[in-house]
């Protein structure tokens, strides 16, 4: 796989060594067990896969090179480059301005942007409507396009489904930049509708089976279906794609439910005409990170720490996986670890940061699982580990622990 030139301050002094060692020992990526970092009084179980993915490194490399090679220019990003506060703050500090927020609300008026300005497309991609707007302004949207190739793969899959006469069901968050972009591309070739989760899919299944009316559909999915969508006609043949960062198990449940629904309606012998057997469109990193999280949860630990941006979909799904099995703290930086007694973490259910006391148990040793999202720099994970280790007297130094790991592998 291509190696990217990303700023050194995003890299870890030792995590890359561990990742490379695991990759050398397990090139086919079949072993999802975590790596044990034994500091004596505290031990960390480091997930097999985590951190920057191909699409994120590609986006960061393009953005930094663009800024470096175009001195004196004004730089704009359509929205956040990726869902990581540190990376986005770095870009803002370099003079980059965001045209929209993550929900599509305007931050910079289009009229303020000139044809000689540089506009960078984020890793999530963008809508065809915005591409046309940029072209009319004299800005080529493809000059500085960091759209993840795995997002583009979903767009291609949607186009194929449409050309075959299938309606596209998109599993995603309708307000998310990536899903908005996928929807924009999908509707060019096919009627399309967005489902957020299994519950919304159950409602859709009831519409298909005739247990709910067309009007029920239009009311329930308002703002989530394509123009001219006819629930009587366009739900007879369907195929499923997804926002690449969604929970893999949920996407599979959605596809299975819709497949069963079409079998009930049309019979197994006619299934191919009514349900497209699409392979999962999650990106490799999302799959690997989620599989590695399940592998990490196979060990016994006192709690888990997940590091990443609070608006990161793939990170949030890792948190949800962990929370089903173990006490989990979702933080975006080491700064959220106030002391050995206090940690401020993001509560996904409440959508707010809350404080927890006495998060470190009084036992020897303390066992902690740790992982991060695909948009989180390894350097932040390292800083979290180092900060917690600093609370323990007589803990081994990082170099000796990493040396033990590399020699053991």
C-alpha positions as CSV (number, residue, x, y, z in Angstrom):
1,X,0.0,0.0,0.0
2,X,1.2,3.5,-0.8
3,X,3.1,5.4,1.9
4,X,2.1,9.0,2.6
5,X,4.1,12.0,3.7
6,X,2.3,13.2,6.8
7,X,3.6,15.7,9.4
8,X,5.9,14.2,11.9
9,X,3.8,15.6,14.9
10,X,1.0,13.2,14.0
11,X,3.3,10.2,14.3
12,X,4.2,8.2,17.4
13,X,7.7,7.4,18.6
14,X,6.8,3.8,19.2
15,X,3.3,2.8,17.9
16,X,4.5,2.7,14.3
17,X,7.2,0.2,15.3
18,X,4.5,-2.0,17.0
19,X,2.2,-1.8,14.0
20,X,5.0,-2.7,11.6
21,X,6.0,-5.6,13.8
22,X,2.5,-7.0,13.9
23,X,2.2,-6.5,10.1
24,X,5.4,-8.4,9.5
25,X,4.3,-11.3,11.7
26,X,0.7,-11.4,10.4
27,X,0.7,-10.0,6.8
28,X,-2.7,-11.5,6.1
29,X,-4.2,-9.7,9.1
30,X,-5.8,-12.8,10.6
31,X,-4.8,-12.2,14.2
32,X,-7.0,-9.6,15.8
33,X,-5.6,-10.0,19.3
34,X,-4.3,-6.9,21.0
35,X,-0.7,-6.1,21.8
36,X,0.2,-6.1,25.5
37,X,2.2,-3.1,26.8
38,X,3.3,-4.2,30.3
39,X,4.5,-1.2,32.4
40,X,4.3,-3.2,35.6
41,X,1.6,-1.5,37.8
42,X,-0.4,-0.6,34.6
43,X,-0.8,-2.6,31.5
44,X,-2.3,-1.6,28.2
45,X,-3.9,-3.8,25.6
46,X,-3.3,-2.0,22.3
47,X,-5.8,-2.9,19.6
48,X,-4.4,-4.7,16.5
49,X,-5.7,-2.0,14.1
50,X,-6.5,1.7,14.8
51,X,-5.5,5.2,13.8
52,X,-5.0,6.9,10.4
53,X,-6.4,5.0,7.5
54,X,-5.4,5.3,3.8
55,X,-8.1,7.9,3.0
56,X,-7.1,10.1,6.0
57,X,-3.4,10.0,5.3
58,X,-4.1,10.8,1.6
59,X,-6.3,13.8,2.5
60,X,-3.7,15.2,5.0
61,X,-0.8,14.8,2.5
62,X,-2.8,16.6,-0.3
63,X,-3.9,19.4,2.0
64,X,-0.4,20.0,3.4
65,X,1.3,19.9,0.0
66,X,-1.3,22.2,-1.4
67,X,-0.6,24.8,1.2
68,X,3.1,24.4,0.9
69,X,3.2,24.7,-2.9
70,X,0.8,27.7,-3.1
71,X,2.3,30.5,-1.0
72,X,0.2,33.7,-1.0
73,X,-3.0,31.9,-1.9
74,X,-6.2,31.8,0.1
75,X,-7.2,28.3,1.2
76,X,-10.7,27.0,1.8
77,X,-12.0,23.5,2.8
78,X,-15.6,22.7,2.0
79,X,-15.9,21.4,5.6
80,X,-13.7,19.7,8.1
81,X,-10.9,17.7,6.5
82,X,-11.6,14.8,8.7
83,X,-13.5,14.4,12.0
84,X,-10.5,15.1,14.3
85,X,-10.3,18.3,16.3
86,X,-6.5,18.4,16.4
87,X,-6.0,18.0,12.6
88,X,-8.7,20.5,11.8
89,X,-7.2,23.0,14.3
90,X,-3.8,22.6,12.7
91,X,-5.3,23.5,9.3
92,X,-7.2,26.5,10.7
93,X,-3.9,27.7,12.3
94,X,-2.3,27.6,8.8
95,X,-5.0,29.9,7.5
96,X,-7.4,27.4,6.0
97,X,-11.1,28.4,6.4
98,X,-14.0,26.0,6.4
99,X,-16.8,27.0,4.0
100,X,-19.4,24.9,5.8
101,X,-19.7,23.0,9.1
102,X,-20.2,19.3,9.3
103,X,-24.0,19.6,8.9
104,X,-23.8,21.8,5.8
105,X,-24.5,25.1,7.4
106,X,-22.7,28.0,5.7
107,X,-19.7,29.5,7.5
108,X,-18.2,31.5,4.6
109,X,-20.5,33.1,2.0
110,X,-19.9,31.7,-1.6
111,X,-19.7,35.3,-2.8
112,X,-16.6,35.8,-0.7
113,X,-14.7,33.1,-2.6
114,X,-12.9,34.1,-5.8
115,X,-11.8,32.1,-8.8
116,X,-8.1,32.2,-7.9
117,X,-8.7,30.9,-4.4
118,X,-8.0,27.2,-3.6
119,X,-10.9,25.1,-2.5
120,X,-10.0,21.6,-1.1
121,X,-12.6,18.8,-1.2
122,X,-12.5,16.9,2.1
123,X,-12.1,13.1,2.5
124,X,-15.8,12.6,2.8
125,X,-16.3,13.9,-0.8
126,X,-19.0,16.4,-1.8
127,X,-22.3,16.7,-3.6
128,X,-22.6,17.1,-7.4
129,X,-24.5,20.3,-6.7
130,X,-21.5,21.9,-4.9
131,X,-19.2,20.6,-7.7
132,X,-21.3,22.5,-10.2
133,X,-21.4,25.6,-8.1
134,X,-17.6,25.6,-7.9
135,X,-17.3,25.1,-11.6
136,X,-19.5,28.1,-12.2
137,X,-17.3,30.1,-9.9
138,X,-14.3,29.2,-12.1
139,X,-12.9,26.8,-9.6
140,X,-12.1,23.2,-10.7
141,X,-13.3,21.0,-7.8
142,X,-11.0,18.2,-8.9
143,X,-7.7,20.1,-8.6
144,X,-7.5,19.6,-4.8
145,X,-9.8,16.7,-4.3
146,X,-9.0,14.5,-1.2
147,X,-12.1,12.3,-1.5
148,X,-11.4,8.8,-0.1
149,X,-11.3,6.2,-2.8
150,X,-13.4,3.9,-0.6
151,X,-16.1,6.6,-0.6
152,X,-15.9,6.8,-4.4
153,X,-16.2,3.0,-4.5
154,X,-19.6,3.3,-2.8
155,X,-20.6,5.9,-5.4
156,X,-19.7,3.5,-8.2
157,X,-21.6,0.7,-6.5
158,X,-24.7,2.9,-6.3
159,X,-24.4,3.8,-10.0
160,X,-24.2,0.1,-10.9
161,X,-27.3,-0.6,-8.9
162,X,-29.2,2.2,-10.6
163,X,-28.2,1.1,-14.1
164,X,-29.5,-2.4,-13.3
165,X,-32.9,-0.9,-12.2
166,X,-32.5,-1.2,-8.5
167,X,-33.5,1.5,-6.0
168,X,-30.5,2.3,-3.7
169,X,-31.0,2.1,0.1
170,X,-28.2,4.0,1.8
171,X,-27.4,3.0,5.4
172,X,-26.0,6.2,6.9
173,X,-26.6,9.4,8.8
174,X,-28.5,11.7,6.4
175,X,-26.8,14.8,7.9
176,X,-23.3,13.4,7.5
177,X,-21.1,14.9,4.8
178,X,-20.3,11.5,3.3
179,X,-23.9,10.4,3.2
180,X,-25.0,13.7,1.7
181,X,-22.4,13.2,-1.0
182,X,-23.3,9.6,-1.7
183,X,-27.0,10.5,-1.9
184,X,-26.2,13.2,-4.4
185,X,-24.3,10.8,-6.6
186,X,-26.8,8.0,-6.2
187,X,-29.9,9.9,-7.3
188,X,-28.3,10.6,-10.7
189,X,-28.9,6.9,-11.6
190,X,-31.5,5.6,-9.2
191,X,-34.3,6.4,-6.8
192,X,-32.7,6.5,-3.4
193,X,-33.6,6.6,0.3
194,X,-31.5,6.9,3.5
195,X,-32.0,4.7,6.5
196,X,-30.3,5.6,9.8
197,X,-30.5,2.2,11.6
198,X,-32.3,-1.1,11.9
199,X,-35.4,0.6,13.4
200,X,-35.9,2.8,10.4
201,X,-35.3,-0.2,8.2
202,X,-38.0,-2.1,9.9
203,X,-40.4,0.8,9.1
204,X,-39.3,0.6,5.5
205,X,-39.9,-3.2,5.5
206,X,-43.4,-2.6,6.7
207,X,-44.0,-0.2,3.8
208,X,-42.7,-2.8,1.3
209,X,-45.0,-5.5,2.8
210,X,-48.0,-3.2,2.7
211,X,-48.4,-3.0,6.5
212,X,-47.8,0.8,6.2
213,X,-49.0,3.2,3.5
214,X,-47.2,5.3,1.0
215,X,-48.1,8.4,3.0
216,X,-46.6,6.8,6.1
217,X,-43.4,6.4,4.1
218,X,-43.3,10.0,2.8
219,X,-43.9,11.4,6.3
220,X,-41.5,9.1,8.1
221,X,-38.6,9.5,5.6
222,X,-39.2,13.2,4.8
223,X,-36.0,14.7,3.6
224,X,-34.3,11.3,3.1
225,X,-35.6,10.2,-0.3
226,X,-35.0,11.4,-3.8
227,X,-37.2,13.7,-5.7
228,X,-40.1,12.0,-7.5
229,X,-39.7,8.9,-5.3
230,X,-42.8,6.6,-5.7
231,X,-43.1,4.2,-2.8
232,X,-45.5,2.0,-4.9
233,X,-42.9,1.4,-7.6
234,X,-39.5,2.2,-6.3
235,X,-39.4,-0.3,-3.5
236,X,-40.0,-3.4,-5.7
237,X,-36.3,-3.8,-6.5
238,X,-33.6,-2.6,-4.0
239,X,-29.9,-2.8,-3.1
240,X,-28.0,-1.7,0.0
241,X,-24.9,0.5,0.2
242,X,-23.6,2.4,3.2
243,X,-21.7,5.3,4.7
244,X,-18.3,3.7,4.9
245,X,-17.9,4.4,8.6
246,X,-21.1,2.7,9.9
247,X,-21.2,-0.3,12.2
248,X,-20.6,-3.3,10.0
249,X,-22.9,-5.6,12.0
250,X,-25.8,-3.2,11.7
251,X,-25.3,-2.8,7.9
252,X,-25.5,-6.6,7.7
253,X,-28.6,-6.7,9.8
254,X,-30.2,-4.1,7.6
255,X,-29.3,-6.0,4.4
256,X,-30.5,-9.3,5.9
257,X,-33.9,-7.8,7.0
258,X,-34.5,-6.3,3.6
259,X,-33.6,-9.5,1.9
260,X,-36.0,-11.5,4.1
261,X,-38.7,-8.8,3.3
262,X,-38.3,-9.3,-0.4
263,X,-38.4,-13.1,-0.1
264,X,-41.7,-12.7,1.8
265,X,-43.1,-10.5,-0.8
266,X,-41.9,-12.1,-4.0
267,X,-40.6,-15.6,-3.1
268,X,-37.1,-17.0,-3.0
269,X,-37.3,-18.0,-6.7
270,X,-37.7,-14.3,-7.7
271,X,-35.2,-12.8,-5.2
272,X,-32.6,-11.8,-7.7
273,X,-35.1,-9.6,-9.5
274,X,-36.0,-7.7,-6.3
275,X,-32.8,-7.7,-4.1
276,X,-29.3,-7.0,-5.3
277,X,-26.7,-9.1,-3.5
278,X,-24.3,-6.3,-2.9
279,X,-21.1,-7.0,-0.9
280,X,-20.6,-4.7,2.1
281,X,-19.3,-1.3,1.2
282,X,-17.6,-0.5,4.5
283,X,-14.0,0.6,3.9
284,X,-11.1,-1.8,4.9
285,X,-10.1,0.4,7.8
286,X,-13.6,0.4,9.3
287,X,-13.8,-3.3,9.0
288,X,-10.4,-3.9,10.4
289,X,-10.8,-1.5,13.3
290,X,-14.1,-3.0,14.3
291,X,-12.8,-6.5,14.1
292,X,-9.7,-5.5,16.1
293,X,-12.0,-4.0,18.7
294,X,-13.9,-7.3,19.1
295,X,-10.5,-9.0,19.3
296,X,-9.4,-6.6,22.0
297,X,-12.5,-7.3,24.0
298,X,-11.5,-10.9,24.3
299,X,-9.1,-10.1,27.0
300,X,-9.9,-9.1,30.6
301,X,-9.4,-5.5,31.5
302,X,-10.7,-2.9,34.0
303,X,-11.9,-0.4,31.4
304,X,-11.4,0.8,27.8
305,X,-10.3,4.1,26.4
306,X,-11.2,5.1,22.9
307,X,-9.5,8.1,21.4
308,X,-10.9,10.3,18.6
309,X,-13.1,13.1,17.5
310,X,-16.5,13.3,19.1
311,X,-18.2,13.8,15.8
312,X,-16.4,10.9,14.2
313,X,-18.8,8.2,13.1
314,X,-16.3,5.4,12.9
315,X,-14.9,6.2,16.3
316,X,-18.4,6.4,17.9
317,X,-19.2,3.0,16.5
318,X,-16.0,1.6,18.2
319,X,-17.1,3.2,21.4
320,X,-20.5,1.5,21.1
321,X,-18.9,-1.9,20.6
322,X,-16.8,-1.4,23.7
323,X,-19.6,-0.1,25.8
324,X,-21.6,-3.3,25.3
325,X,-18.8,-5.2,27.1
326,X,-16.9,-2.9,29.4
327,X,-16.7,0.5,31.0
328,X,-15.5,2.9,28.3
329,X,-14.1,6.4,28.3
330,X,-14.3,8.3,24.9
331,X,-11.8,11.1,24.9
332,X,-10.3,13.3,22.1
333,X,-6.9,14.0,23.7
334,X,-4.7,13.4,26.8
335,X,-5.9,16.7,28.1
336,X,-9.2,15.1,29.1
337,X,-7.3,13.0,31.6
338,X,-7.2,15.6,34.4
339,X,-5.4,13.4,37.1
340,X,-5.2,9.9,38.4
341,X,-8.6,10.5,39.9
342,X,-10.5,12.5,37.3
343,X,-11.2,12.0,33.6
344,X,-13.6,14.0,31.4
345,X,-15.1,11.9,28.6
346,X,-17.8,12.1,26.0
347,X,-21.0,10.4,26.8
348,X,-22.4,9.2,23.4
349,X,-25.9,8.7,24.7
350,X,-26.1,12.1,26.3
351,X,-24.0,13.8,23.6
352,X,-22.0,15.8,26.1
353,X,-18.7,15.7,28.0
354,X,-19.1,14.4,31.6
355,X,-16.7,13.9,34.5
356,X,-15.8,10.7,36.2
357,X,-14.0,10.3,39.5
358,X,-11.8,7.4,40.6
359,X,-11.7,5.9,37.1
360,X,-8.4,4.1,37.9
361,X,-9.1,1.1,40.2
362,X,-7.0,0.5,43.3
363,X,-5.5,-2.8,42.2
364,X,-2.3,-4.2,40.9
365,X,-1.9,-4.2,38.0
366,X,-4.5,-1.9,36.3
367,X,-5.5,-3.3,32.9
368,X,-6.6,-0.9,30.2
369,X,-7.8,-1.5,26.7
370,X,-6.9,1.3,24.3
371,X,-7.8,2.0,20.6
372,X,-8.7,5.0,18.4
373,X,-10.7,6.0,15.3
374,X,-9.4,6.1,11.8
375,X,-9.0,9.9,11.9
376,X,-7.0,10.0,15.1
377,X,-3.2,10.5,15.0
378,X,-1.1,7.8,16.7
379,X,0.7,10.6,18.5
380,X,-2.5,11.3,20.5
381,X,-2.8,7.7,21.5
382,X,0.8,7.7,22.7
383,X,0.3,10.9,24.7
384,X,-2.7,9.2,26.4
385,X,-0.6,6.1,27.3
386,X,2.3,8.2,28.6
387,X,0.0,10.4,30.7
388,X,-1.6,7.5,32.5
389,X,1.7,5.7,33.0
390,X,3.0,8.9,34.7
391,X,0.5,8.4,37.5
392,X,2.2,5.1,38.6
393,X,5.3,4.9,40.7
394,X,8.0,2.4,39.6
395,X,6.4,2.0,36.1
396,X,8.8,0.7,33.4
397,X,9.9,3.3,30.9
398,X,8.3,3.3,27.4
399,X,11.5,2.3,25.5
400,X,12.0,-0.9,27.6
401,X,8.4,-1.9,27.3
402,X,8.4,-1.4,23.5
403,X,11.7,-3.3,23.3
404,X,10.1,-6.2,25.2
405,X,7.1,-6.2,22.8
406,X,9.3,-6.2,19.7
407,X,11.6,-8.9,21.0
408,X,8.6,-11.0,21.9
409,X,7.1,-10.7,18.4
